[in-house]
Amino acid sequence: MNKFYLPIALVFLFVWSSCDLYPQDEYREFYVVESYLVANRALPGVRLSRTVSLEEEYSVQESGIGNANIEMYLLAEDGSIERTYTYVNDPNNANNFYRTVSQDRILPGRNYQLQVTFPGNSDTVRATTLVPGEFQTVGSVIDTAFYQSEEQITVTTTQSKYPGRQTYFVFSVISAEPVEENLTPFYRDQVFDQDEDIEDFEINSSGIINEGNYDINSDGTLSLRVPWLAVAFYGDNDIVANTIDDNLYDFIRSQEVQTGGGPSILPPGEIQNIIYNVEGGIGIFGSLASDTNRVFIERPIQN
């Protein structure tokens, strides 16, 4: 399964040194930005660091950049700056985390731009995201489900609009009790036979779900089925439905090809690099809309 990270539940693990995550014949340093905007949530923090070569020992403190100038802009329809949010470094977060004092919330359906500059040089990192339209669950979701039963967990939602394309969803399943005795069979094998860390499965992602994998109902709502492979633990789980912007979509689909998490007909030497949509660096400046339901996963009935 793919693992992702977001404060509200979507989890992205960025392993910048694994695979060819950026084009290069020999190592050169890149700026790395990471920030996720969630519709109707508070303005997010921004992480800023630099890559390190494979020969160097990675340190969050050493790779973090604490003296950058960071601004986020809410853009008007004509692309001009409607509002500016200034970010300052938070010294309590390993030298790489920036916050804004603004209490504004992220507006769905609007464009935001991130700009990073540095004292002493002309380098600029810039990225833009269009926030997906908000959506919400319609009706009720079953509160209890038997693991791998024929009745899949189904979430029915209003539509989230995104200009010029279909809506892409990603489910995240977050365990409330991620302990060994609650592991489902597949993930128990991963932990005990493959030496995976149990913490890696506390939050799982479904990968991208497109319109071929959900139903559009006669009233315009959407019905989405949660794949059982996304469920790593019995007990209470938060089922988080997320609609994603183009930046997250490009990153996830290209990462899946790189890491073997998705289909590819290309030989290894021709597999594309990760798509970042970041000018002057790499990383993610992405946005999403999100809604959460809690479901209790029962152990299957033994015959």
C-alpha positions as CSV (number, residue, x, y, z in Angstrom):
1,M,0.0,0.0,0.0
2,N,1.0,3.6,-0.4
3,K,1.6,5.7,2.7
4,F,0.8,9.4,2.9
5,Y,1.0,12.2,5.4
6,L,-1.1,15.2,6.2
7,P,-2.0,16.7,9.5
8,I,-5.7,16.0,8.8
9,A,-5.1,12.4,7.9
10,L,-3.8,12.1,4.3
11,V,-0.3,10.7,4.6
12,F,2.6,11.2,2.2
13,L,6.0,9.7,2.8
14,F,8.7,11.5,0.8
15,V,11.8,9.4,0.5
16,W,13.8,11.9,-1.5
17,S,16.9,9.7,-1.8
18,S,15.1,6.6,-3.0
19,C,14.7,6.0,-6.7
20,D,15.5,8.7,-9.3
21,L,13.1,11.3,-7.8
22,Y,14.6,14.1,-9.9
23,P,16.6,14.1,-13.2
24,Q,20.4,14.1,-12.7
25,D,23.5,12.6,-14.1
26,E,25.4,13.5,-10.9
27,Y,24.2,14.8,-7.6
28,R,23.3,18.4,-7.2
29,E,21.4,20.0,-4.4
30,F,17.7,20.8,-4.7
31,Y,15.4,22.9,-2.5
32,V,12.5,20.8,-1.1
33,V,9.1,22.4,-0.2
34,E,6.2,20.7,1.4
35,S,2.8,22.2,2.2
36,Y,-0.8,21.0,1.9
37,L,-3.9,23.3,1.7
38,V,-7.2,21.8,2.8
39,A,-10.4,23.4,1.8
40,N,-12.1,25.3,4.7
41,R,-9.2,24.5,7.1
42,A,-6.6,26.9,8.5
43,L,-3.6,28.0,6.4
44,P,-1.0,25.3,6.6
45,G,2.6,25.3,7.6
46,V,5.4,25.1,5.1
47,R,8.4,22.8,5.4
48,L,11.6,23.9,3.7
49,S,14.8,21.9,3.4
50,R,17.5,20.8,0.9
51,T,18.4,17.4,-0.5
52,V,21.5,15.6,0.6
53,S,23.7,13.1,-1.3
54,L,23.4,9.4,-0.6
55,E,26.9,9.6,0.9
56,E,25.8,12.0,3.6
57,E,23.9,11.1,6.8
58,Y,20.5,12.7,6.7
59,S,19.6,15.1,9.5
60,V,16.4,17.1,9.6
61,Q,18.1,19.8,11.6
62,E,21.1,20.1,9.2
63,S,19.0,19.9,6.0
64,G,16.4,22.4,7.1
65,I,16.6,26.0,5.9
66,G,15.6,28.5,8.6
67,N,16.4,31.9,7.0
68,A,14.2,31.9,3.9
69,N,11.6,34.5,3.0
70,I,8.2,32.7,2.5
71,E,5.0,34.2,1.3
72,M,1.7,32.6,0.2
73,Y,-0.7,34.4,-2.0
74,L,-4.4,34.1,-2.6
75,L,-4.8,34.9,-6.3
76,A,-7.6,36.7,-8.0
77,E,-9.3,35.4,-11.1
78,D,-6.9,37.4,-13.3
79,G,-3.8,36.0,-11.6
80,S,-3.0,39.1,-9.6
81,I,-2.4,38.9,-5.8
82,E,-5.6,39.4,-3.8
83,R,-4.1,38.7,-0.4
84,T,-0.6,38.0,1.0
85,Y,0.3,35.8,3.9
86,T,3.8,36.1,5.4
87,Y,5.4,33.1,7.0
88,V,8.1,33.0,9.7
89,N,10.4,30.2,10.8
90,D,9.2,28.2,13.9
91,P,12.4,27.5,15.9
92,N,10.7,24.7,17.7
93,N,10.4,22.6,14.6
94,A,13.9,21.4,13.5
95,N,14.8,24.6,11.7
96,N,12.6,23.7,8.6
97,F,9.0,24.7,9.5
98,Y,7.3,28.0,8.8
99,R,4.0,29.3,10.1
100,T,1.8,32.3,9.5
101,V,-0.1,34.2,12.2
102,S,-3.2,34.7,9.9
103,Q,-6.4,32.9,11.0
104,D,-7.8,32.8,7.4
105,R,-9.1,29.6,6.1
106,I,-8.4,28.0,2.7
107,L,-11.1,28.9,0.2
108,P,-12.3,26.0,-2.1
109,G,-12.1,26.6,-5.8
110,R,-9.4,29.3,-5.5
111,N,-5.8,29.5,-6.6
112,Y,-3.0,29.9,-4.1
113,Q,0.7,30.5,-4.9
114,L,3.7,29.8,-2.7
115,Q,6.9,31.8,-3.2
116,V,10.2,31.2,-1.4
117,T,13.3,33.5,-1.8
118,F,16.6,33.4,0.0
119,P,18.9,36.0,1.4
120,G,22.2,36.3,-0.4
121,N,21.2,34.8,-3.7
122,S,18.6,35.2,-6.5
123,D,17.1,31.7,-6.1
124,T,13.3,31.5,-6.1
125,V,11.0,28.5,-5.5
126,R,7.5,28.9,-6.7
127,A,4.4,26.7,-7.0
128,T,0.6,27.2,-7.6
129,T,-2.4,25.1,-6.6
130,L,-6.1,25.2,-7.4
131,V,-8.0,24.0,-4.4
132,P,-10.7,21.4,-5.2
133,G,-14.3,22.2,-4.5
134,E,-15.7,21.2,-1.1
135,F,-18.0,18.1,-0.7
136,Q,-19.7,16.2,2.1
137,T,-21.0,12.8,2.9
138,V,-24.7,12.2,2.1
139,G,-26.7,9.9,4.3
140,S,-25.1,7.5,6.7
141,V,-22.1,5.2,6.4
142,I,-22.3,1.8,8.0
143,D,-20.8,2.1,11.5
144,T,-19.6,-1.6,11.6
145,A,-18.2,-3.8,8.8
146,F,-16.9,-7.3,8.8
147,Y,-13.4,-7.4,7.3
148,Q,-13.4,-8.6,3.7
149,S,-17.1,-9.2,3.7
150,E,-19.0,-8.9,0.4
151,E,-20.5,-5.7,1.7
152,Q,-17.8,-3.2,1.1
153,I,-17.7,0.1,3.0
154,T,-19.4,2.6,0.7
155,V,-19.3,6.4,1.1
156,T,-21.8,8.5,-0.8
157,T,-20.8,12.2,-1.3
158,T,-21.8,15.3,-3.1
159,Q,-19.6,16.1,-6.0
160,S,-16.4,18.1,-5.6
161,K,-15.8,20.3,-8.7
162,Y,-12.5,20.7,-10.4
163,P,-12.2,22.7,-13.6
164,G,-11.5,20.9,-16.8
165,R,-11.3,17.3,-15.5
166,Q,-13.0,14.5,-13.6
167,T,-12.7,14.3,-9.8
168,Y,-9.9,12.2,-8.4
169,F,-10.3,10.7,-4.9
170,V,-7.8,9.2,-2.5
171,F,-9.0,7.3,0.6
172,S,-7.0,7.3,3.8
173,V,-7.8,4.8,6.5
174,I,-6.5,5.8,10.0
175,S,-6.5,3.3,12.8
176,A,-7.5,4.4,16.3
177,E,-5.9,1.3,17.8
178,P,-2.8,0.4,15.8
179,V,-1.5,-2.4,17.9
180,E,-0.2,-5.9,16.9
181,E,-3.3,-7.8,18.0
182,N,-5.4,-5.7,15.7
183,L,-3.4,-6.2,12.5
184,T,-5.4,-7.7,9.6
185,P,-3.8,-10.8,8.0
186,F,-2.0,-9.2,5.1
187,Y,-0.4,-6.6,7.3
188,R,0.4,-9.0,10.1
189,D,2.5,-10.9,7.5
190,Q,4.1,-7.6,6.5
191,V,5.1,-6.9,10.1
192,F,6.2,-10.4,11.2
193,D,7.4,-12.0,8.0
194,Q,8.7,-9.0,6.1
195,D,10.1,-7.0,9.0
196,E,8.0,-3.9,8.2
197,D,7.4,-1.4,11.0
198,I,3.8,-1.4,12.4
199,E,3.9,2.4,12.5
200,D,4.1,2.4,8.6
201,F,0.5,1.0,8.5
202,E,-1.2,3.3,11.0
203,I,-2.5,5.3,8.1
204,N,-3.0,3.7,4.7
205,S,-4.0,5.1,1.3
206,S,-6.1,3.6,-1.4
207,G,-4.1,5.2,-4.2
208,I,-6.0,7.3,-6.8
209,I,-9.7,6.5,-7.4
210,N,-11.0,7.8,-10.7
211,E,-14.5,7.9,-12.2
212,G,-14.1,4.4,-13.5
213,N,-14.1,3.2,-9.9
214,Y,-17.0,5.1,-8.4
215,D,-20.7,5.3,-9.3
216,I,-22.4,8.6,-10.3
217,N,-25.9,8.3,-9.0
218,S,-29.1,9.7,-10.6
219,D,-29.2,12.6,-8.1
220,G,-25.7,13.6,-9.0
221,T,-24.0,12.2,-5.8
222,L,-21.1,9.8,-6.0
223,S,-20.8,6.4,-4.3
224,L,-17.2,5.3,-3.6
225,R,-16.2,1.9,-2.3
226,V,-13.3,1.6,0.2
227,P,-10.9,-1.2,-0.9
228,W,-10.3,-3.8,1.8
229,L,-6.6,-3.7,1.2
230,A,-6.5,-0.2,2.6
231,V,-7.6,-1.5,6.0
232,A,-4.6,-2.6,8.1
233,F,-6.2,-2.9,11.6
234,Y,-9.4,-4.2,13.2
235,G,-11.3,-1.9,15.5
236,D,-12.2,1.8,15.0
237,N,-10.9,3.4,11.8
238,D,-11.4,6.8,10.4
239,I,-12.3,6.6,6.7
240,V,-11.1,9.8,5.1
241,A,-12.2,10.7,1.5
242,N,-10.0,13.3,-0.2
243,T,-10.4,15.0,-3.5
244,I,-7.0,16.1,-4.8
245,D,-5.6,18.9,-7.0
246,D,-3.4,18.4,-10.1
247,N,-0.2,18.7,-8.1
248,L,-1.1,15.8,-5.8
249,Y,-2.5,13.8,-8.7
250,D,0.7,14.2,-10.7
251,F,2.9,13.4,-7.7
252,I,1.0,10.3,-6.6
253,R,0.6,8.7,-10.1
254,S,4.3,9.3,-11.0
255,Q,5.5,8.1,-7.6
256,E,3.5,4.9,-8.0
257,V,5.2,4.1,-11.2
258,Q,8.7,4.9,-9.7
259,T,8.2,2.8,-6.6
260,G,6.2,-0.1,-8.1
261,G,2.9,0.9,-6.6
262,G,1.2,1.3,-9.9
263,P,1.1,-0.2,-13.4
264,S,3.7,0.7,-16.0
265,I,4.4,-0.7,-19.5
266,L,7.8,1.2,-19.6
267,P,11.1,-0.6,-19.0
268,P,13.0,0.7,-15.9
269,G,15.3,2.9,-17.9
270,E,12.4,4.8,-19.4
271,I,10.2,5.3,-16.3
272,Q,9.5,9.0,-15.8
273,N,10.8,11.0,-12.9
274,I,8.5,12.2,-10.1
275,I,6.3,15.1,-11.2
276,Y,6.5,17.9,-8.7
277,N,5.1,21.0,-10.4
278,V,7.5,23.1,-8.4
279,E,9.6,25.8,-10.1
280,G,13.1,26.1,-8.7
281,G,12.9,23.1,-6.5
282,I,11.1,19.8,-5.8
283,G,8.5,18.7,-3.3
284,I,4.7,19.3,-3.0
285,F,2.6,22.3,-2.8
286,G,-0.8,20.6,-3.1
287,S,-4.4,21.0,-2.0
288,L,-7.4,18.9,-1.3
289,A,-10.9,18.8,0.1
290,S,-11.7,16.2,2.8
291,D,-14.5,14.5,4.7
292,T,-14.2,11.8,7.4
293,N,-16.4,8.9,8.7
294,R,-15.6,6.4,11.4
295,V,-16.2,2.7,10.9
296,F,-15.6,-0.2,13.3
297,I,-13.9,-3.1,11.5
298,E,-14.9,-6.5,12.9
299,R,-12.9,-9.7,12.6
300,P,-14.4,-12.0,10.0
301,I,-16.8,-14.7,11.3
302,Q,-15.0,-18.0,11.5
303,N,-16.8,-21.0,10.1
